[in-house]
Amino acid sequence: PQQCLHVFRFLYSDEVQIGPETVMTTLYTAKKYAVPALEAHCVEFLKKNLRADNAFMLLTQARLFDEPQLASLCLENIDKNTSDAINAEGFTDIDLGKLFSI
């Protein structure tokens, strides 16, 4: 419901308020309703907020949402900040396949 409001607001005003709590559900809804400009806003928000402590979580989401450029940036971040990334909470949530790819 809230995510649909983001999509409709964006469609009518070309503006959207995206935050850490709403970005993933807004991205999901934008993809579901085929709103590429809103998808781009969400992905740009994720790129700007990519850090070592959320890189594994974002990598999982990037692959789930078929966002290869975001996934690549996550992998680069993990490579550059390996120690911080593996000590982050999201590291324990990755599957074995992702671990092997890293």
N, C-alpha and C positions, 0 to 999 in steps of 0.2 A: 504493500500500500504506500508507504513512505517513498520507496524507490520509484514507483510509478509517478508520484508527484514530481520527483526530480526530473524525470524524462519529459513529462508534459510541460513543466515550467521551462525546461530548456527548449523544447520545440516552439513554444510561443514567445519566449523572451531572449533566447540565445544566451541565457545566463544560468549558472548553476552554482550552488554552494556544496562543494564536496569536502568532506572531512575524513579523518582516519577511520571513524566508526561507520561511515556510509559508502566509502569508495568501492568496496568489493561488491556490495549489493547493487550499487548504481551501475557499475560496469556490467554485471550480470544482466540487469534489466535493459541497459543500452544495447547489449548484444542480442538479447531476446527480441527486442522490438526494432532491431536493425537501425540504430541511430549512430552512425559512424563518428560524427562530430563529438557526440557525448562520450563515446568510447575513447576517442583521442584525448579528451579532457581528463578522463579517469586515468588513463595510462600515463599521461604527462604528470599528473599528481603523484602517482606511484613512483615514477622515475625520480622526481624531485625529493621524495621522502625515503628513497632507498638508502639504507644504512646496513652496516655489518650485522647489527642485532635483529634485523628483519629480513635479511637477504634470503635465507632459506624458506621462510614463509612466503615471500613474494615470488620466489622461484617456483614453488608449488602452484601458486595462483596463476602465474604467467603461463605455465604449461597447461593448466586446466582451461584457461581462457584463450589458449592458442595465440599468445603474444610473444613470438620468438625474440623480438628486439629487447623486450623487458627481461626475458629469461637470460639473454646474453649479458645484459648489464648486471644482473644478479650474479651470474657466474664470475664475471670480472671482479665484482665487489668481493665475492667470497675468496677469489684467488689473491687479491691484494690485502685482504683483512682476515685471513684464515683463522687466526687464533681467536679474534673477537667473534667471528661468525660461528665457530663450533662451540663457543662458550655461551651462545645465545639460546634462549628458550626454544626457538623454532627448530634448532638442529635435531632435537630428539624426536621430532615429528616427521622427519623425512623417511621415505621408504628406501629399501636397499638399492633399487634401480637408480634412484637419483644420487645416492651416495657413490655408486660405481661410476656414474657419468661425470661426477665432480672429480 
